[in-house]
């Protein structure tokens, strides 16, 4: 199975992208304020093409280029995240300053930041392999490298992305070998800080209260409406679903059915087994990504493969947890399935990097397994 990680990875991603386009065809026609009935579908299809081009380029670029460019990439992403707060450049939607707009083009820097953080951490750990267990070079400096972008993302009120990226960073540091006595107290402190922030934010604390009591009719008509309607959609679908296009919750009651809450629409129209298949596809992505990391030829490649796998799978887990009311609402899309050009392009780029790592690792194995038939050794006898 290890030798077929790229095949499994690409097949799982292709299935998710195809499912996303099918569900957008079912949901996008009913989005209020859309310019055309299938505006979101056509735009997502265009982004699939752009993402495939990015993935092919990312797979061809040698990993040493990423490693050499890591400092410049870090500076660039910090600048881009700061530009989200600049009037005239940053775009505020629903109170969140997550987007940059120049002319008619807009994108979300936090999606690119996830890849950059992984590459920068991989470059750091590859540089200081023998000191990953030390306090300064094994914990403080990597924490600062990841912490600056994460704090900027959190300041945009994109708490969901910041928390999911923090989990991915923690998993990477743990796998690399950072001591638990450094990670655990920091994680507990961060959790306490997050609780303090949420407790003093009326809007977000209201979401948590609604999540804890979705049976309350008041919450069902207010902050808890999305998750409540999502549960009704999943229940309405049953094992086999009501049929593609026949779902009723997408007609306005389940808001953002084409973005954050597309998973319940899958459950309503295609049924329980379709949602389980989606979960299985993300499990295959996780297994394939870990397999690529295990057979990587060096520390940098291994860290990049593991980190990119985490930044794809963790948001998927969070989105599924939110839409099934296991977690409070945080606004994360479902990778490869939800509408979102920036997320799709950079997620496909991450898959391209993973495929490139696996291809080079397989080439190295083939070189070792099939050496030259004739080897001549020349020596000077003194």
Secondary structure, 3 states (H helix, E strand, C coil): CHHHHHHHHHHHHHHHHHHHHHHHHHHHHHCCCCCCCCHHHHHHHHHHHHHHHHHHHHHHCCHHHHHHHHHHHHHHHHHHHHHCCCCCCEEEECCEEEEEEECCEEEEHHHHHHHHHHHHHHHHHHHCHHHCCCHHHHHHHHHHHHHHHHHHHHHCCCHHHHHHHHHHHHHHHHHHCCCHHHHHHHHHHHHHHHHHHHHCCHHHHHHHHHHHCCCCHHHHCCCCHHHHHHHHHHHHHCCCCCCCCCCCCCCCCCCCCCCCCHHHHHHHHHCHHHHHHHHHHHHHHHHHHHHHHHCCCCHHHHHHHHHHHHHHHHHHHHHHHHHCCCCCCCCCCCCCCCCCHHHHHHHHHHHHHHHHHHHHHHHHHHHHHCCCCCCCCCCCCC
